[in-house]
Amino acid sequence: MNILLVGNAGNFMRLMINRLNKEGHRVFVLTEEPKKGYSLKKVFEVYHFSYEDACVREVLESIMPQVIVFLGAYDHNFFWNRVENTAASYAAGLTNILMNYIALKKGRFVYLSSESVFDGKSAQLMTEDDPTGAYSKRGQAIAIGEDICKNYARMGNDIVVLRMDHLYGEIRKKEDTDTLCARMCFEAAQNGEILASKNEKIMLLHEADAVEFIYQIMVAKEHKHTLYQLSSGEKVSRYELAWAVAVGMENEVSVIEEENEKYREVMLSGKRYEEEFGIRVLHHAATDVEKIAAYFSRHASEFIDAGPKKGKLFQRLGGRTKEIITNLIPFMENLICFVPFFMLNNRAVGSEYFQNIDFYLLYVLLFAIVYGQQQATFSALLAVAGYCFRQMYYRSGFDVMLDYNTYVWIAQLLILGLAVGYLRDQLRAMREEQRHEVSYLSKQLDDISDINVSNVRVKEILANQIVNQNDSFGKLYEITSSLEQYEPCEVLFYAAEVLAKLMGSKDVAIYTVANRSYARLFSATSVKARSLGNSINYSEMDAMYTVLAEKKVYINKNMDERYPLMANAIYSEDEMQLILMIWGIPWERMTLGQANMLTVIGYLIQNAVVRANRYIAALEQQRYIKGTNILEPEAFLALVKAYLNARDKGLTQCALLFVDTRETDRNEIGKRLTKLLRQSDYVGELEDGRMYALLANTNAKDAKMVRDRFEKEGVSCRIQEDIFL
């Protein structure tokens, strides 16, 4: 099926996409999100338009979806901090999509709602029949969406409203942070405590379970109601939920019992859905919430900005102070390390073994290698200060400043420290640049992979379309090969039916060639196809016979009513065996392409007919009673069944005559009947031991004439109207 999902690309939608792809459906997405340079995986096409845009009509007409899922309450494209504008946009977008869906006059529309349409003031189990009572603007907007869908459903449209109870799931992106579990995780991360009440009971529904329930609605052939509530049916208190979050968090989190019980949660009854479709809950809040909190705790820095901001001054100052301390740590390390190097340098002066070691130079090199040019400069300044301070033990500061060796040493220190620090910074910059380049190329590779996946999917779809086209070789072979399932005596009957299906015509006839002049009608699919009669002198049909004799397809370009619109002959060892005739083809389809297709179909039918004839020829001696031309009961019964079944399907006409042989020798009667019958007629016995004559392409009127002719020749017979086989 083609399925259109309307909403943003959160974790809930990704689960739905994966589920639909697993079942082989083609998924499309309509979202108001701007293009971000990446594509949703496993999605056939993503449309970035406003839900109120007029081009939504064109999108739906190009997709022709069997199911449209409007995420509604779980669509994060709507920002409810600007309630008035968002509510108007929400209702307008939903109405626009609904009106365009109704214009298609096909498919099912699924609207996703939530428990927020109640905003409960008392804890109770709400059913689908209870009136909504939302107090928040968001809840009211979602409830209005439900009413809009219900009104359109009353007009006879296939619309389903699914109201889900406290949806929760994995927190992977900022779009997934508006659930009750996510809010508790934010509260624990920011405050180190969670406020919850033991008396407030709720029922949580995992996103994966919700996707399964929604999928059942998508594929259901029919449904009894417009509104269903989806719930896990497992009650849990907010206090227990808070403890599960606290256990999952890495930092110590305390749970404080709330004494003020002004707010009570609502629980939804999912009994209606369970009775009609059944439910199976695979995810349980008691175990899943702890895992969700653990993941959130490890990646809290990615989500903390997305959480509710309290705007307190000390929080902003704390963040700024943390940043300043982080930047000051290298300078503090530099100052601390300077002390031991200063002491080592003082001890080395005058030492016989260490006086030639420049500890200040080693100090500067250490920080140049570890931190780079900035800290190398700072450590060099500290080293110069320490050097000058040590020199002033024996000389005045003025003498130190005028000493040439002082400047040489300072230059040596700065040049070496700055050079090493510069090289370190360059190497770090190169690594960072390479890391960014690898990251960029990885994203490019992911994009190429997405494009390739999309291209492969398109290729497979187009390949399947080509194979499944009515005029594709795969489709032709698939349909013609179905003739192999029939008995040898039935093949030609159903060959007409196959030919009609492949050529797209209701009027098809198959004639069997009796001799070089005449052909007899074997099967036909309509009255029009029998218009030439049961027997034709095809050699006198000059326009058609000349073309067929050259083993070409005849096309009635002059629209001569005496001839079929198209015809083709099937040969066996240069002898014409069958003539396929077709009427009821539009003029624009009487082309060389159709002629070639008829040729291919003719060869495929020929293969089935040849196999059937060879089988019959191989059993020729076993089919007749020894020494007579009368068919054995088994062979004759199969033949009668084939003709009667074909007659019931309108593929041929036939009649069955009972021949009275009580006073006459059976062999003599058989010989007399053979002279009176046509080559296409049969004489045989059934299991009751009686003799019958099967008249092919004979209606009731013609059967009476044959009976009268038999009576004149002294053969007693009667038309067998009913026969139990």
N, C-alpha and C positions, 0 to 999 in steps of 0.2 A: 504493500500500500504506500501511497504518497501521504506523508504526515507532516503537517506544518506546526511547529512550536513557536508560540508568540511570547517573547520574554527575553530577559538578559541571561548571559552565559554564566550562571552560578553553578555550584556543585549539584543542585537539584536537577537542573537541566542536563548537565553532563551525565548523570546517572540515567536519565530518561533516554538520552541519545544512545548510550551504550546498550541499553535494553532493547531499543527498537532496531538497532543495527544487528544485534545478536539474532533477532527473528527475521532478518532479511528485508526490513522495510526501508524505503528511501526517505531520508529525513531532511526537511528544510527548516530554516530558522528565520523569523522576522523579528528584528530588534531595533530599538531606538538608539542603541549604543553606537557611537562613532566607530569608524574603522580604526583598529589599533595596530595594524601591520601584521597581525597573526590571524589565523583562521581556526574555527572550531574543527577538531578532528572528527572524522566519520560523519560529516554533514555534507550533503550533496550541494547545497547552495545556501548562502547567508545573505539576507536582504536587510540593508540598513536604511530604514525609512521610519518616519513618524507614523504612529498608528492612525492618526487623523488624516494622513496624506491621501490624495485621490488616487495615487498610483497603487494603493493596496488592492484595488480591483484588478489591475493588470497582473499583479503578483499572484493573486489567487487563480486567475484565469490561466496563467502559464503553468502553475503547479497542478491545478485540479486535484486538490487534496481530498482523500477519503476521510481524514480526521484532522480537525484543527484543535489544538490545545492552547487555551489562553491562560497563562500562568497567574494572572490576576493578583491575588493577595501575596504571591511570592515572586512578583516581577519587580526587581530592584531598579528598574529604569524610572520608577516613580519615587520622587523625594518628598516624603510626607512632612518635612519640616516647614514646607510652604503649603499648608493644607488646602487652602481655598483654591489656588491655581491648580494644584495637583489633582484634587477631587474632580474638578471640571474636565481636566485633560484625560483623566482615567475614564470617566463616563463617556466622553466624546470618542476616545479611541476604541473602546469596547463596542459602542454602537456602530461605528464605521465598519469595523471588521465583521460584526454580526450582519449588517445589511448586505455587505458584499458576499458573505457566505451564503445568505439566503438567495442572492441572485444566481448563484451557481446551481441551485436546486439539486444538490447532491452532497453526500458526506455527513459527518457528525461533528458537532461543536461541543467541546468540553471546557467548562469554566471552573477554575480552581479557586475556592474560597477558603476561609479559615474560621477558627472559633471566635475571632475578634468581632464577628457580627453580633455577638451577645454581650460582651463586656460585662460579665456576670457580677452581680452584687451579692449573690448567695451561691454556695456550692451546690449544684444539682446536675442531674443527668438530663441533658437536653435532647429532644428528638427532632426529626425533620418537620414535624407538624407544629412545633412551638414557634411562635412569632419571634422575629429577631428584635433585639433591643440594644443596639450599639449606642454608646455614649461618646466614644471618640470619633473624630472626623474621619479617620482612616477606616474604622469599622463601619461607619455609616456609608462611606463610598463603596466599600466591598459589598455591603448589604444591598445597595442600590443596583450594583452590577448583577447580583442574584435575581432581583426583581425584573430587570431588563431581560435576562435570559429566560426566566419563567414565562414572561409575556410572549416572547417569540416562540417558545415551545408550545404554548396554547394554540398558536396559529398552525400547528401541524409540522413544525420543524424538529429535526432530530437533535435536541440540545440536552446536555447533561450538566448539572451543577454538582461538583464534588467539594464538600466542606470538610477540611482536614483538621484534626485535633492536635494542637501544640506540636507542630512539625519540628524535628531536630535532626542534626546530621553532622558530618565532619566539617570542621572550620578550616578551609584551605585558602580562602581569599577574603577580602574585605566585604564582598557581597554576601558572605555566609555568616555575618555577625549580628543578625537581627533576631535570633531565636532566644528562647528562655535560657537554654544552656549556655549560649554565648554571653548573654548578659551576666550570668552568674560568674563565668570565667573572668570577665572584665572587672567585676566587683572584687573578686578574690585577688587579681593581679594588682589592682590599684590601691585597695584599702587593706588587704591582708585579712579580710573577714567577710562573711556572707550573712545577711540578715534573712531569716526564713521562719515560717510558721509550721508547726507540726499538724495543725488542723486543716490546712489548705491542701486538698487532694486534687491531682491532675492526672491526665492520661497522655503520655507522650507517644508520638508516632514517628518512627525513623523514616528518613527520606527514601531509603531503599525499599522498605515495605510499601510506602506510599506509591512508589513507581510501579510496583507489581499490581497494586489495586487499580491504579489508573489504567494500566495496560489491559486489564481484564475488561474494563469499560470500552476501551478503544476497539477491541476485536470482537466484542459481543455482537451477535447478529441482531439482538433486540434487547430492550430493557423495559421494565414495568413502570418506572418512576422517572421523574425529571431530576429530583434532588436526592442525593445520597450523602451520608456522613461517614467519614473514614476514621477509624480509631483502633488503637491496639487492644483496648479493653483491659489494660493492665494499670491499675491505680497505683500512684506513688505520691507521697507527700512532698511538698517543697523542701521540707527539712531534710528528708532522706536524699533528695536530689542535690541539695547543697553539700551534704557530707560526701557524696560521690565525687563532686567537683573538687572538694577540699583534699580528698585522698589522691586525686590525680595530679594536683598542682605540685610542682617541685618545691616551692617555698611553703613554709608553715602557714596554714590558713585556718582560722577559727570560724566556727559556725555559731551564730548568736540567735537564739530563739526569739522570734518577734512576738511581743505581747499584744500589740495593737492589731486587731483582726478586722480592719475596715474593708480590706480588699479580699475577695474570695474568687477562686478560679472556677471556670465552667468546664464541665466534662460533656463530651458528645457521645451519644449512643450510636453505635454502628450496626445495630441489629438488622435494619432493613437491607443493607448491603450484604451482610453475612448470610441472611436467609436466601437471597437471590443468587449470589456469586460465590459465597464461601470465603473465608479468610484464613491465612496462615502467616503468623507473625514470626519472623526469623531474628529480629533484633530486639533486645530487651534493654531498657534504660538502666537497670541496675548494673550492668556490665559495660555497656557502650559509653555511658557518660564519663566514666572514669578515664577511658582511653582518649576520649575527645579532649578532656581537660588536660591530660598529660601532653598531648600534641600542642595544645594552645600554650601551655606553660613553656615548652621548648622554643616556641616561635612567637612569644608574646610581643617582641619588638616589632613584628610585622603587622600586628593587629591593633596595638595599643592606641595608635592615632585614629583608628576607625571607631573606637569605642566612645561612649558618652564622655564628653569633656566637661569637667566641673568648673574650670576656669579659675581655680584658686591661685592667689599670688605666690604662695610658698611653693606650689608645684612647679611653676615656671622658673622661680628663682633656684629651686633645687636642681632642675635640669641644666640651667645655665652654669651653676656652681660645679656640677659634675663635669661639664665640658671644660671649664677652666682648669680644674684639678688634673684632668687627663692630659692637658697640654703642658702643665707645669711639671709633671713627673720626670721627664728627661732632664730638665734643669736641676731638679732636686737631686737626682742621681749623680749628675755632673759635680755638684757641690760636695756631695758626700764622698765621692771617689777621689776628689782633689786632696782631701785630708791625708789619706795614707800615702799617696804619691808625694805630697809635700814632705812628709816625715821621712820617707825613703830617700828622697833627694838630699835632705839635710844629713842623714846618716852616711850617705855615700861620699860626701865631700871629705877629702883627706884620707879616705880608705884606700889601702894599697890595691885591693882587688876590684872595687866597685866605682872608683872615682871617674872612670871613663864611660860609665853607663849613664845615659841621659834619660832619667825617669820621666821628666816632663814630656819628652818626645814620645815615649811609649804611651803616656797618658792621652796625649792628643790623638795619636794614631788609633787608640782603642775606641774613642768616641767618634772619630771620623769613620771607622769601619762599621760601628754598630748603628749610629744615628745619622751620619751624613755630614754635610757641609755646615749646617747651622750649629750643631752641637760641637763640631770641630773648631769653629770660630770661637764659641764661648769657652771651650776648654783651653784654647790657645791663649785667650785673654787672662784666664785664671793662672795658667802656667807662667806667663810673663810677669803677672803680679807676684807670684811666689818666687820667681827667679830674682826680681828686683829686691823683694823683701830680704831674701837670703844674702844678696850682695851688700846690702846696707849694714850687715853685721860688722864689716871691716872698713867700708868706705861710705862716703856721704852719698846722698842721692844724686847730687850734682855730678859727682865723678862717674857714677853708674850711667847717667844719661849721656855723658860725653864719651863713654867708652865705645870704640868702634866695634869691638867684639860683641857687645850687647845687641847692636842692630843686626849684625850678621846672624847671631843665634835666633833673634826674633824672626828675621826673614826666613831662615831655615825652617823654623817651627811652623810659621804661617803657610809657607809654600807647600811644605810636605803635608800638613794637615788639610789645607784647603784642596790640594790636588787629590788626595785620597778620598776626602769627603765628596768632592765633585764626581769622581769616578763611581763612588758608591751610589750617589743620587742618580747618576745616569743609568747605572745598571738597574736600579729600582724602577726608574721611569720606563726603561725598556721592558722590564718584566710586566709592569702595569699595563703598558701599551699592548704587549703580547697577550696578556690576560683579557684585555678588552677586545682585542682582535679575535681571540679564540671564542670569547663569549658571543661576539657579533657573528662570526662564521658558524657557530653552533646554532644560533637563532636562524641564520640563513639556511643551514642544513635542515633544521626543523621545518622551515617554510617549504623548502624543496620537497621534503618528505611528505608534508601535507598535500602539496600540489600533486606529487606523484600518486599518493593514495587516491586523491580526487580523480586524477586522470585514469588510473586503473579502474576505479569504480565506474566512471563514465564509459570507458572502453568495454567493460564487461556488460554494462546495461545495453549499449549500442549493439554489441555482438549478439546479445540475447534477442534484441529487437529484430536484428537482421535474420537470425536463425528462425525466429518465430513469425516472421512475415509470411503471409499466405503464399507468396510467390518465391520463397526461398527454397533452395534445394533440400535443406534440412527438414523444412515443414512438408514439402512435397513427399519426401521419402517417408516421413513419420506417418502421414495420412495413408499413403498408398500401401505401406507395409502392414496396415491394419487389415488388409484383405487376407493376409496369411492365417488369420484366426478363424476364417470361415471354412466350411466343408468345400471340397472341390466343385460340387454341383451348385454351390451358392455364390461362387466368386464373381461371375458375370452380373448377377443381380445387384450386388453391392458395389460393383465397379461403377455403375451408373450413379449411385449415391455419392461415392467418393469424387467422381468427376464433377458432379454438380457443386459439391462443396469447394473444391479447389478452383474451379472456374468462376465461381460466384454467380451461377445461373440456376434457376429452378426448372429449366426445361432441357433435359438431356436424354438422349436415346442411344442404345447400343444395338446395332444390327449384326447378325452373324451371316457370313457369306455362304450361300448354299451351293452355288455354281458360278460360272463366269458371267452370268446375267442377273441372277436374282439373289436378294438378301432378305432374311426374315428378321422381324423385330424380336429381340430377346428380352430387353428390359427398358423401361422408360419411367421418368420421374413425374410426368404431368400429361394432361390431355393434349396440350400443345405439342409435346414431344412425340405423341402417337399420330399426329396429323397426317403423316405420309402413308399410314396404313401398316398392316401387319406384314406385308410383303411388298418389296419395291424392285423394279427393274433398274438397278443402278447403272447398268451400261448405257441406258438411254438418257441418263441425266448428264448430258455432255459436258456442261460447264464444270460440274463437280468431279465427274469421273476422270476427265482429262488431267486434272490437277492431282487427284489421288493416285492415278496410275504412275505419276512421276514421283511418288512417295513424298509429296509436299502437303502442306495444310491448306485446305480450301477456305477462302474468306469471301463471303457473299457481299462484295463491294457494291453491287447494283441493287442490293436489298430485294432480290427476286423472291417472292413469296413461295415459289415452288421448291426452294432449296433452304436448308438450314443456314444460319448465319456463319457458322464455322463447322468444319468437318475434318476428320483425320482418319486414315486407314491404318490398321495394324497388320503387318505382314509376318509370315512365317515361311522361311525358305522360298522367298519371292512369290508366295501365294497370298493373296488378300484373304484375311481371316475375319477381321472385324471392322466395322465402320462406326466411329464415334461421331455423333451429331449433337450440335448445341444451338439452342435458340435463346432469346431473352438476354442478349449481351448488348450493352450500350454501344453506340457508334464509336465513341471515343476510345473504347477498349478493344476494338477490332484492329489491333496493331500487330506488327511483326513480333513484338515482345510476347504478346498473348499467344501468337501462333507457335513460337518457340516453346512456351510453357506447355501448350497442348501436346507438342511433340514429346517432351520429356515425360509428361503424365502418361501418354500413350505407351512409351517404352516400359515405364514402371508397371502399368496395368498388364502389359503383355507378359512381363516376367511372372506375375501371379497367375495369369491364365494358362501360360505354357506349363507351369508346374502342376496346375490342376489337371490339365489335359493329359500330361504324362502319367499322372497318378491313375487317372481313369483308364487310360490305355493299358497300363500294366495289369490292371485287374479286370480287363475286358472279358476274359473267359470265365471268371468267377462271378460276373454280374448276371449272366443269363442262365436260365435253366438249360441243362445239357440237351443239345439237339434241337433247341427252339430259339426263337428270337424274343422270348418272354423274359422279362427281368425277374431275378430272384427277389423274394420278399424283402430282404434286408436292403438291397440296392434300390429297389423301387420305393420303399418306405422313406429312405433318405431323400430321394428325388421329390416325392410328393410333399414332404415337409418343407423342403427348400422352396418349392413353387408356392405353397400356401402361405408361408411366412412372407415371401416377397409380395404376394398379392395383398396381404394385410397391410403392408407398408406402402402400397400403391406403386410398386416397381414393375409389376407385370399383371396380366390377366390370364386366368387358366380355368379349366373345368375338368371334373373327374367323372367318367362314365363307368357305371357298373355293368359288366358284360356277363350275361347268363350263359353258362357253359354246361348246364346239367344234362342236356340231351344231345350234346355235340362233343366231338373229340376236341380236347384242349389245344392240341398242336394244330389241328386244322383251323380252329377259330383264330389262333395266333397268326397263321399265315394269311388268312383272309383279311384280318384287321390291318396287317402291315401294308397290304396293297391299298386299303382305303384311307390310311392315315398319311400325314405329311412326315417329312424327315425329322421335324422338330417335335413330333408327338412320340409318346412312349406307351408300351403295353407291358404290364407286369402283374404280379400277384402280391397281395398283402398277407399278413400273418393269419388271417381268417381263411386262407385257401382260395379266395375268390379272385377273379380276374378283373382288372380295371384298365381303362385307357386314360392317360393323362394328356389333355389337349392344351398345348402351350398357346399363349396369346389368343385366347378364345373367351369371349364374353358369353353371357347367358343366352343371348339370341342366336349366336353362332353355334353354341353347343346344341341347341334344339335342332338346328339344320343338320349337324353331324349325326345326331341321334336318328333323325328321319332317314338319312342316307344309309345308315347301318341297318335300319329296319327293312328297307327296300332290298338290301342284299341278304336278308334272312338272318341277320345277327340281332338277337334280342338284347336290348340294353336300356338303361335308364340313367338319368343325371343324378349323381350322388351329391345331394345338397350338404349334408353334414356327415363328417367322418371323425371318429375319435382315434387319434394316433398316439 
